Amino acid sequence: MKHAFKLAAAVATVTAAMAGTTGAAFAAEEQFVPLLTYRTGSFAPLGIPWADGKQDYLKLVNARDGGVNGVKIVYEECETAYATDRGVECYERMKATRGGASGFDTQSTGITFALTDRAIVDGIPIETVGYGLSQSANGAVFKWNFPLLGNYWTAADVMIQDIAKQVGGEDKLKGKKIALVYHDSPYGKEPIPLLESRSKANGFELQLYPVTAPGVEQKSTWLQIRQRRPDYILLWSAGIMTPTAIREAQAVGYPRDKIYGIWWAASETDVQDLGAIAKGYKGITIHNNADEGRVHDDLKQYVYDKGQGTSPGAATVGSIAHTRGMIISMLQVEAIRSAQEKFGKGKHMTPEQVRWGFENLNLTQERLEELGFANILRPIRTSCEDHMGDDWARIIQWDGSKFEIVSDWYQSNRDFVDPLVKEYSARYAAEKKIEPRDCSKES
């Protein structure tokens, strides 16, 4: 899905900040957005284009729109290398910067776990598009968390739906064997409750194969798979773990077209060096982020043609991971815009006001057209009760040189997802002694 950018090169701005990042003073016409990244470490192949996309969209908003109703976006990257302790350090350093952080996209389930309690005390929104705590979709309990567009429970459910379609219906799942090969971390364990629920309801055998981080040693796992022969595999990996898994699948003769990768394991960087070895490998997308929209044309015109792009030579632009990064920043910007509609156009928004903006997003088809995301996203609406909004997904498949979209649109089956959200959010509220909000009284 590589967008055709005709330019010689662009200057990389790996740790750029558009303004100073320390001190209490800030301009009233500025809005600070911290950018947690992992450009280094074993997850860097995913983290680099993701970070490029996040920063590029903020540059686009400033260059094309003059900011948000005249309020310029200022930002700073902070490198976590996907380490929870470094993520917490970044958060603590930047949470009060320039009038208060507009929200943190943590880029890590582990960091999300660590920051969720802090965010309640500090009053800082946590934006986790497609990841984080799946139960935080319940905004009545998780006031400050926004797992927008989908989570690991919705993703796992859609994967099961597509497998059911392949075998001729959900009734045909009975007796099948479905394996989860997962990064042995909070991230990798997130889909297990949904899969256990589905296994009980649909009658398939669920096999669990944890892989120790960073995932470069998987031979024993795939030898077990060769012996037990699951019919399908769900791969919850990222970074180096993904191509390693696909190579091991080839080594034991497991068909790649029976493997479904979570969206963090389904970008071009995961498979492009494998070429034909990965042919047939499937992945899931967040909405339709494997496609392109007018936003890519705008990015070329207003940012890259002027030599201001983040990705050297626009190498990552148009990739699935880069587009995801732009989606994340777009949602952050639209939360700021939504807040301004209530609290004052052209004004700096506090973290609390931006939180209200996240909770009251209403991205209609018309608005997505205006933003250039009409081909990429479907309409999104959040509320006090629902901090996830509308989850949509599609299945993509690697043809040996590129990913192709091979399914229609899916949504998760809320009969499986919602009871888990209710159960796990109630557990969290009881453990943390949180009184759920009465959303009928929120405005």
N, C-alpha and C positions, 0 to 999 in steps of 0.2 A: 504494500500500500504506500510505497515511497512516493511522495509528492515531487514533481519535477521542478526543482528549483534551479534556475539558470543563473548562477553566480560563481565567481571564482573561489571566494572564501568569505567567511564571516569571522569576526573577532570573538573568541570564546571569553565569556565572563564568568569564570568558575566560581568566584566568591564575591561577586559584585554587590555593591550596595549603592543605591542611587542617592543616598544622603548619609550623613553620619549616623552612627548607631548607638551612641552612648549619651548620657545626660538626660535631664528631665525636659529640657527645652525642645519644643517642636513647633513647626508652623501649623497654624490652624487649618491650612489648606492641604495638609498631608495626611496620609493614612498608612500605617505601618503594617506590613505583612511579613512575618518570619517564614523562612523557607528551610525546613529541615531536609537534609539530603543524605544519600549515601553514594557518593561518587567513588568511594574506595571500599575495599573489602570484597568478600566472596559474592555479594549481591550487586556489585557495581555494574555489571552488564545491563541489569534492569534499572538501577538507580540513576545512571547517567542520562539516558533519554527522558526519563520521568522528570528529573530535576530541570533539564533543558526546557521541557514543555511548560512546567510551572512558571519558570522565569520569563520565557518568551511571551506568554499570554499577558503577563503584567506589563511587559514592555509595549505590547500591542495596544493595550488599553490607554497607556499614557500617550503613545505616538498617534494613534488614530482618533481617540476620543478626548484627549486632554485630561485623562483621569476619569473619576466618577463624579459627574456634574461639576467638573473643575477641580476636584480634590485629587491631587497627584498621589499615585501609589509609590511608596518607598519600601524597600525590601532589603533583606540580608540573608544569605545562605549560612547555615551552620552544619558542618559535617558530623554525622553520627556514626558512619561506617556500620549502620544497623545495630549498634550497641546500645542497650537500654540505658546504661549509666551515662553515656555521652549524650543521648537524647534528653535525659533529665537535666544535664548541665546546660544544654542549649536552651531548653525551656526556661530555666531559672534565670539565665543571663538576658533573655530577650523578652520575657513576658511583660515587663513594664516599659519597654523601649518606646520612645517617641509617642507618649500618650496612651500606651497600652497596645499589646498585640491584638490584631483583628481576629486571630484564630490560628491554631496550629494544625497543619496536616502532618501527623507524626511520621508517616511512611513506615510504620512498624507496629504490629499488634502488641509486642512486648512493651514498647514505649507508651502505647495507648493505655495499657494496663497500669503502667507506672504513673501516668499523668492524670488519669481520670479522677482520682481522689483529690489531687492538687488543684485541678481545674475548678472543682466545687468551691474550694476555699478561696482561690484567687479570682474566680469569676472570669475565666478565659474559655472561649469556645474551642472544642476539639473536633476537627473535620476529618472523617475517615471514609473516603470514597471507596467502597468495595472491600473494606477490611475493618479491623478493630474488634470491639465487643459486639457480637451479633445482637445480644439482648438490649443494647443501647438504642435500638429502634424505638423503644418505649420512652418517649420524651417526658412522660409524667414522672418517671423515676430518674432518668438521665437528662437532666435539664441542660447540661453543657456539651453533651456528645451528639454528633451528627454523622451517623454511618450512611451517608447519602448514596442513593442509586442502587443499593444492594449490599449484601454481606455474604459471609461464607455459608450461612444456612440457605439463603436464596440461591446461591451458585450451585451448591451441592444438589439441591432439589431440581434445578433445571437440568443438570447433568443426568440425574436419574430419569427425568422425563424424556430426554433425548435417547437414552439407552432403551427405555420402554418402547419408544417409536421404532428403534432399529429391530427389536425382537418381536414386534407385532402387537404391542399393547401392554399396559401395566399388569394385566393378569398373567402375562407370559414371563414376568420377572420371577415368579415363584420357582424356587429350585436353582436359580442362577447364582453364580458366585461373583461378587463385586468386591474388589480390593481398594483400600486407600493406602497409597504409599505417601507418607507425609514427613515433612520436616519436623523433627522432634522438639517442638517449641510451642508456645501458646498459639502462634499462627497456624501451625500444622494440625493442632488438635481441635481447632474451632469447628470443623464440619462434623465431628464425630457424633454429637447428639442428634443432629438431623438425620444422619445416615443410619443410626441405630433405630430411630423412629420409623424411617422408611423401610428398613430391613424387617422390622416387626410387622408392619402393615402389609408389605408386598411379598414377604416370604422368601427373600433372597438371603444368602449367607454373606455376611460382612466380614472381610478379612482385613486386619490392621497390620501395617508394616511401618513402624517408625524408623526414620533414618537420622543418625546423629549428624549434627551440623559440623562442617558446612555441606556435607553430602557428597564428598568426593569418593567415599568408600561405600559401595552399595552391592558388591558381588554376592555377599551372603543373602541379602534381601532378594535378589533376583534368582538365586538358586532355589530359595523357598518358593518363589513364584513359579518357577519351572516345575517344581514338584506338585504344587497345589493347583495350578492352572486355573486362576480366576478367569471368568468370561470377559470381564471388563476391569479396567484400572482407572481410578481417579488419582491424579498426581498433584499433590499439594506441595509444590517446591518453589524455589526462586533461585536466581543466580546460577552458580556452577552446578547445583544439584540437578537442574533440568536436563541439560545435554548429557550429563553423566548417566541419568536414568534411561534416556533414550538409547544411548550406546549399550548399556547393559541389557536393555530389552532386546536389541538386535542380537547381542551375544548369546542369549538363551532362546532365541527364536520366537519371542513374543511379538505378535502383530501390532505395529504402531497404530493402526486404525482402530484398535480397541482401547487406546489410552486417551483419556481426557485430562488436559491440564487446566488448573485454575488460571484465572486471568494473569496472575503474576508469573506464570510459567508458559505463557502463550504470546510472546512477543517475537519479533524477527530475530533479535539477538540471542534468543534461546535456541534457535534451530538453524540459522543461516549457515553456520560453519559445518553443520551436519549434512546439509543438502539432501540427497536422495535417501540417506540413512533414516531421516525423520519422516519420509513421505508417508502420508496417511494420518499422522499425529493430529489430534483434535484439541481445540481449546475453547474456552468460553470468553465472551466479551462483556464489558460493562455497557449496557445499552447496545450501541452499534459502533463502538470506538475503533473497529477495524476499517471503517469507511472514512471518507474525507468530506469536508464541507467548505463553504466559502471562507471560513475562518483561516484556512490554509492559504488562500489567495491573498487575504488581507495581511497575513503574517509576512508573506513575501514582499508585498508592496510597501508596507509601512515600517518593517523592521529589517528584514534580510537584504533587501535591495539597497538599504542605507548603511549596510555594514554593521548593524547593531544586534545581530542575532547571537544567541548564546551558543548554539552548536557550530563548531568549526566546519565551514563548508556546507552548512545545513545538513550534515550527515544524518542526524537523527530525526529531522523534520519529516512528518508524514508517517513515521513508524507508529505502531500501536501504542507503545509506551509513551512516546512524546505526546500523542493526542490525549492519552489519559492525563498526563500532566497539565495540559491546557484545560481539560475539563475541570480538574480540581481547582485551578486558579480562577476559572470562569465562575464556578459556584461561590468561591470566596468573594469575588468582586460583586456578584449579584446579591449576596447577602448584605454587603455594604450598601449597595444601591437600594435594596428593600428597606434597610434601616433608615436611610436618608429620606425615603418617602414618608416615614412616620415621624422622624425626629428632626428633620431639617435638611433640605437639599443644599449641597455645596458646603456642608459642615463636616468637621472631623467627627467620627462616630467612636464612642467608647466601646470596649469589649462587650459590655452588657447590651448595648444597643445593637451591635453586630450579631450577638446571640439571638436577639429578637428577629433580626433579618434572616438568619438561617432557619428559624422556626416558622417563618412566614414567606418562604419562597413560593412563587407562582410563575414558573416559566412555561408559558403557553407556547403553542406551535408558532404563533405570530412572533413572540419574543425570541424563540430559538432561531427563526428565520433572520431576524434583525441581527442577532449575534453571530450568525454564520454556522450554527451547529445543527441546522434542521435535518441533515442527513445522518447525523451522529447520535443525536439524543431524541427521545420522545418527551412530551410534556412532563414536568416535574412539579409536584406540590407537596409541601411539608405542613405540619401542624404541631400543636402542643402534644397530641397523642402520638403522632407519627413523625419521627425524626429521620426516617430513611427516605420517605417519598416513594416514587414509583420505580419499582425494580423491573428492568427489562434486560434481556440478554439474547445473544445469538451464538451459534456454534460456528467455529471456523476450522479449516483443515489445511495443513501444509501439503502443497503439491510437489515439493522438492525444491522449489525456488521462491515461493511466496505463499502467504495465507489467502485462502478463498473463503468467502462466507457461504456456508452450505446448509443453513437452516433458515426458517422463518423466525419471527420473534417469539420468544418465550417469556412468561412470567412465572415466578415461583407459585407453588400451590400453598396458599395461606392456611389450609387445613393442617399442614404439617409445620409451617414456620411460626404462625401466631401463637400456638400453645407453648412453644419453646420460649418465645420472647416473653410471654406472660410469666411462665414458671421461673426462668432464670433472672428476670428483672425483679421479681418478687423476692427471690433469694438474696439478691444484691441489696435490695432496700432493707430487708430484715437484718442482714449482716452489718450494714453501715448505719443502721438506725435512721434511714431516710423516710420521711413522710411523703408519699407520692403527691404530686400536685393535683388539684382539682381543675382539670383543663376547661371546664365550663365557666370558670371564673377568670381565665386568662384572656387578655385582649392584645 
